[in-house]
């Protein structure tokens, strides 16, 4: 099972916190602070899961979610807003509200990757 996680988050402190916690749990992380960075990261890397905010840099992440779904990569939404929640591409994705507990986010990633908790 690939334990590489893509994080799509434009708030540096939040992304660093996610990365540190996931690293402590044995996950490798690639953080993207823009939609373009997230899309580029999907080329040539094999992610086991992703964590997306609904907005990254003021741009909706629906295109990234669509690319993840087309590649069969599960993702979790971690957001303080519900701006894009109604988009079909986000249907059935687990949503964690900000502020979040690190344990809840890690558990959601494990569930997305179908790992035993």
Buried (B, 14 or more C-beta within 10 A) or exposed (E): EEBBBBBBBBBEEBBBBBBEBBEEEEBBBBBBBBBEBBBEBBEEEEBBBBBBBBBBBEEBBBEBBBBBBEEEBBBBBBBBEEEBEEBEBBEEBBEBEEEBEBEBBBBBBBBBBEBEE
